[in-house]
């Protein structure tokens, strides 16, 4: 076991394709980690769901049990997850319906009295963001999810997001924090439930989660003395420990969703993007979530190659071991190959797009493909699509960026990070701990246990693992493809 400094806390992140958990000491050193894979279900093109009992209840319990065998007993635990999400539960807190996820069409039900633009706000609030935008397409949101769940399961004991399901399994209390409650949109009015809206939907306040102030004690984990923090938002936890705190930094969370946050000194409002306060006083973040993340990239890679093997290689730029996902037969250590000028352009909108378009009807397109292109070129096009999305958001907001800070599971895919650097034209600093949301949740747990007094102190846990610089030859070619990408993108 790694040498441990001080008390250990556990952060659990219920992600789109797996539940990740880390045990961290007071210095942010990860002393143990676990990963429990669960299935993402897409029964229809516009549906996105989990088997909530397995992913939201069993996954966190199993992840915590795995850590118990490898780490000291934690003093506190915190669960984070994506937003919005919702399922119906029975009296024992066990899900009795699918776990609806961000992007599921069953959330596009604003009800008879909600304006279309207002209904779209929660599409923005997915992945931990908030704000308003004048859009004309109804996006999935927590209110639509609640209407669907109440209609499908009218006798349910409760209607809970992923965090509440997990916390009830861990402690018997379906607790979420105040940051998480903000993602519920108009269901909350200040610190209270919107009783008029709940009455219209046919739901009682007692059927909804227990809201606890952020980073405060919510309960005790069953069978232990560990404090349980209220469930929180994954992107907020990622931000806590990423170290993207200076103007010119761009936090890019490479999870199933690509979440982009550019740090600036002033409050900028830009159509289609969201502006939110930074945790650092005087700083602001501009950006939002995009569907150009791993849901798109992994789909493209699996389509092209029918699966990947995992290899390890030492990067010339750092001493740590990094993981490459390579095609069968590729030599370990090859980060990219091919002609920089021979790559098609891929629009990544398999399931529509969130920021800046907020349009679930958009679809992907592969352009300028000819018979000379091979699978390597198409794979590169998928990676570049993420970089083009980042670049387009920055240009839209008129932001001069200095670097990308990349977090999330996608950072293990070195060719993706290189494509991101080349396409965005920025160096990419990859965080040392890929499970950023879980690590940030572990810091939240420290606060709930009374071991920390300020979220800003999480900055001491931020570490860069390694840097990827743009390759000049590929960057120049990608810049030409970016012009084509913008010309092909929807008008706004």
N, C-alpha and C positions, 0 to 999 in steps of 0.2 A: 504494500500500500504506500502511496505517496505520502511524504511527511505532511502532517496536517498542522495548520496554524490556527489555533483558537476553535471556536464553535463551528459546527457544520450545519448548513441549511440546504434544503432541497428545493429546486425549481422544476416544475413539470409543465411541459408545453404540449398540448393536444394539437397536433398539426393536421394537415389535410391528408397525409398518407401514413403518418406514424406519430406515436407519442414518444417524445424525447424527455429524458430527465437527467439532471446533473446534481451531484452533491458537491458543494463548494465550501471552502473554509473562509475565514475572515478576510483573506487577501484576494479572494476571487479565484483561487487555484482550484481547479476541478480535481477532486480526489476519486470520483467514481462517476460513471455515466451508464445509462441504459437506453434502449430503443425498442419499442414494441410496435411492429408494423400492423396497420389495419387497412382495410380495403376502402377505396373511394368508389362509390357506385354512381353510375350515370345511366339509369334505366331508360332515359329519353334524352335527346340532345340538350334540352333546356333544364334538365334536372341535375342536381348535384347533392349527394347525400352520403351519410354514414349509417352503418348499423350502429345506432347510438349506444346500445347496451355494450357492444364490444369495444367501440372506439372511445366513448366518453366515460364509461364506468369501469369496465374490466381493464382497459389499457392503463389508466393512471394507477390502479391498484397493483397491477403486475409490474409496472415500471418502478414503483416505490419498493416493492418486495425485492426486486433485483438489486436495487441500490443497498438495501439492508444487509445483503450478503457481502458487500464489498466496501462499505464505508461506515464510519462511526454513526451512532444514532443521532439523527438530526434534532436540533432544538426547535426547528420550525419548517413548515412546508408551504409553498404557494403554487397554485395552478394558474396557468395562462392558456389562452386559446384564441382562435380567430373569431372575428365578429362580422356579421351577425350569424347566429346559429340558434336552433330551437328544436325541441322535441316535446312530446307529451309523456308524462310519467304516471305510474300507479302510486298507491299509498306507500309503497316501500321505496319509492324513488327510482324504480326500474323503468326504462323507456319502453313505451308501448307503440311507438310510431317511428318512422325514419327520422334521423337527425338531419334536418335541413341546413344547408350551408349557403354562404354568400354566393350569389349567382343563380340560385335555384328559382325557376319561374314561379313556383308556388308562393313566393314572397311578393309578386307583382299584383297585389290585391289591396289597393289603398283604401277601399271602402267608398261608399257613396258620397261622403262629405269632405274627402281630402283632395286638394288640388294636385294636379300631376307634378308640378315642380316641387311641392312639399314632399310628395311621396318619394321623389328621387333623392332627397337629402340623405336617407339612410343608406342608399347605395354608395354614397361617398363615405359614410361612417364605417363601412366595412373595413377591416384590417386596422381599426384603431384610429381612424381619422374623423374629423368633424368639420362642419362648415356648411355653406350653402352655395348652390350654383343654379343659374337659370337654365334649366334643361327642359326638354319636352318629352322625354321617354321615361316611363315608370320603371325604376330599377328595384330589384328585390330588397326588402327590408324586414326588420323585426316585427313591425306591425302586420305586414302581410303574412309573415310566418305564423304569427299568433292567430290571425283570422283563420288560416288554413287548419292549424292544429285544433282549434276549438271546434271547428266545423267537422273535422274528421274524427276527433276523439272527445265528444262533448262531456263524457263522464270521467275524464282524466282527473287525477288528484292534483296535478300541477303541469305547468308549461314552463320548461326551463331551458336555458342555453347550456352549452357543453360544460362551462365552468361550474355551474350549479349542480349538474348531474355528478360530476367528479367529486365536488366537495361534499355532497350528501353521502356518497359512497365512502368517503374518507372519514367523515365526522358526524353525519346525521343532520348537518345544517346546509341547506342549498344556498350558500353565501356567494354573492358577487360584490365587487367594490363599486365605488361611485364613478370611477372612470369607465368601468364596464357598463354601468347603468346609462351613461350618456349615449352609448351605441343603440339604446332602445328608442331613441328619438322621442316622439310625442307621447309615448307611453308613460314618460316621466314628466312631471311639471315641478321644477325645482327639486325638492327632496321627497316629493310625494308621488304616488301613482295617479295617473289621469283617470279619475273615477268615471267621468263621462264617457271616455273612449272605451274603458273596460266594460262598462254597462252596455255599450253599443255592440261590442264583440261578444259579450256573454261570458265574461271571465271575472272572477273575484280576485281582489288583491292577495288573498291567502294562497292562491294558486300560482303566484309568481315568486321569484327568488327573494331571499332576504338580502337587502342592500346594507353593506357595512362600509364605513369610511375607508378610503384606500390605505393599504399598508397597515391597517390595525388588526388586532386579534379578532377572528371570527368564531373560532371553536378550537377544540383539541382533537388531534388525529386519534381515532379509536385505537386502543391497545398500546398507546404511547403517551409520553408527556409532551409531545411536539405541538407547538402552537400552529394553527392553520390560519393563513391569511385568506381574505376573501378573493374569489376568482377574479382575474384581471385580463387585460388585453395584451395579446402577444406582441404586437408592434411597439407598444409602449415599453415593454420589458426589453425588447431588442434595442430600442433607442437608449435606454438607461446605460448600457454597458458597451455600446459601439464606439464611443469616443468621437462621434461626428458632432462636435460642439462649436466649431469655429466657422465664421462666414466663409463661404466657398466650399465647405464640405458638403457632400451629397451622400446621404445614407441610402443604400440600395439593399433592401432585404430580398434575397434570392430564394424565396420559398415557393410554394405552389403558386402564390400570387407574387408578382413583382411589386414591391412597395418602394416608392421613390420620395425622399424628403431632402430638399435642398435647404441649407441653413443660410439665412440672410439676416441683416441687421434691422431691416425695416419691414413693416407690414405691407405685403404685396397682395393685391387681389387680382386674380387672372381667371377669365372664363374657363370653366371646365376643371380647374385645379382647386385645391383646398389650401387654405392658410390657417395654421394653428400655432399657438405659442410653443416655443421650445422650453425644455426644462431649465435651460440656462437663462437667467434674467436678461432681458434686452434682446434676445434672439428669437427669430421666427422661422418656421419651416413651411415650405411651399412644395406641393406635389400631390401625391395620391396613389391609389392602387391601380395596377394594370394586369391584364390577363396574359401578359408576355412573360410569365414566370415559368416555374417547373411544370405546371400543367400543360403548357404548350411545348416547352423544350423536351420534356421527357416523352411526350407523345410523338414528337418529330423523330427523336432518336430511336424509339422503339419501332416506329414505322419503317425507318430506314434500315435498321440493323437487326431487328428481331431479338433484342436483348443485349446486355452488356456484361462484361466481366469486370471485376474490380482488381486493380493493380496498384502498387505503391511505387513511388519513385521519389528520389531526392531532388528538390529543386536547386538549381544553381544559385538562386537568390536568397535562400534561407536554409537554416540547418534542420528545420523540422521535417517530418515526413508528411507529404501531401498525398491525397488519393486522386487517382485519375480514373475516369470511366472510359474505357477503350473498347474499340470493336475487336472481336475475336481475331487474333493474328497480328494485331498492331504491337510493335515493340514498346515495352514500358518506357516512358520518358518522352514519347512523341507528343507534343502539345498541339500541333496543327501541321497540316501539309497542304500541298496544292498551289495553284496559281492565284495570287491575290486578286487578279483581275477577272477570274473565272468563277464567280459566285452569283447565284440568282438573288432575288429580293423576295423576302417572305413577310407578308403581313400576318401578325400572330393572333388574329381575332377568331379563334376557334369557337369561343363561347360569347361572342360580342366583346365589347371593351368597356372598361370602367373609366377612369380618368384618361384623357380629358373628354371623351365622347359620351360616356354614360348611356350607351346604346347596346342592349342585349341582342339586337338583330344583326349586328355586324358579323361578317364571316371572314375566315382566313383566305389568303390568295397567294399563290407562288408564281412569281413573274420573271420573265426573261430567261426561262429554263429552255435549254436546248440539248441536243443529243450528246454533246461533249461533256456535260456535267455528270459527275459521279456522286456517290453517297456522301463523300467527304465534303464536297461543295455545298450540298443541301444541308448537311449538319451545321456547317459554318454559317449558312444563311439563318438558321434558327437562332444561333447564338447572337449574331449581329442584330437580329430583330429586337432583342432585349436592350441592347445598347442604343439602337435608334429610338426606342420609346423614351429612354432616359434623356437622350439628346433633345428630342422634340419637346419634352416637358420643360427643360431648361431654357430652350429658345423661346418657347411660348411665354415664359415668365420674365424673359430678359435677364437671366441670371448668368453671371460669369463664374463658372465653377473652377475649383482648383484640383479637386481629387474626389474619387468615389471611395467610400468606406463600405465594403461589401460584407454582408452577414447572411446567415441562413445556410441550409443544407446544400444549396446549389453552389456554394463557394468551394466545395470539394471537387467540382468538375473544372479542372484547370483550363481546358479549351474554351469553356463558356466564359470564364473570367478574362481570358485573353481576347475573346471576341467582344466582350463588353468594353474592355479598355480601348481596343482599336476603333470600334464603332462610335463610342462616345467621345473618343479623342482625349481621354483623361487617364491618369494613373489610377490603378485600383489597389487600395490597401485592404487586404483580406484579414478579417478579425482572427485572433488566435483561437478562439472557441467558437466553432461553427454553430453550436446550439445557443445562439444569442438570446432567444426568448426564454429558454429554460434558465440560462445564467442570470438574466435580469430578474426572473421570478424568484430565484434564490436570494437575490439582494432584497427584493420585496419581503421575503420571509424574514430576513434579518430585522427589518423595520417592525414587522408585526411582533417579533419576539423582544423588541425593545433594545436591540443591539446596535441600531443605527437611528439617527434622528433626521436625516435629510436625504431625499432621493438624489440630490446633486452629488453626494459622496460616492455614488455608484461609479462615477467617472474614474475612480482609482482602479476599478476592475477592467478598464478598457485596455486592450493590448492588440497591436497589429502583429499578425503572424508572418506575413510576407507581402511583398509588393509586386505587381505586374505593371510594367510600363507599356504604353502603346508601341507597337512595331511600326516604324515609319512607312515601310512598304505597304503593309496591310491597312494602316490608317488612311493613307492617301486613296487607296482603292475603295475602302469603306465609305469615305467621304462622298465619292461619286455615287455609290449605291444609296447613301442617305438621301441625296437629292431626289433620286428615283422613288425612294420610300415615301418622302413627303408628297411628291406629285401623285402617288397612288393612294395616299391616305384620304379618308373622308374629309370633305370640306366642313368647316365649322363657322 
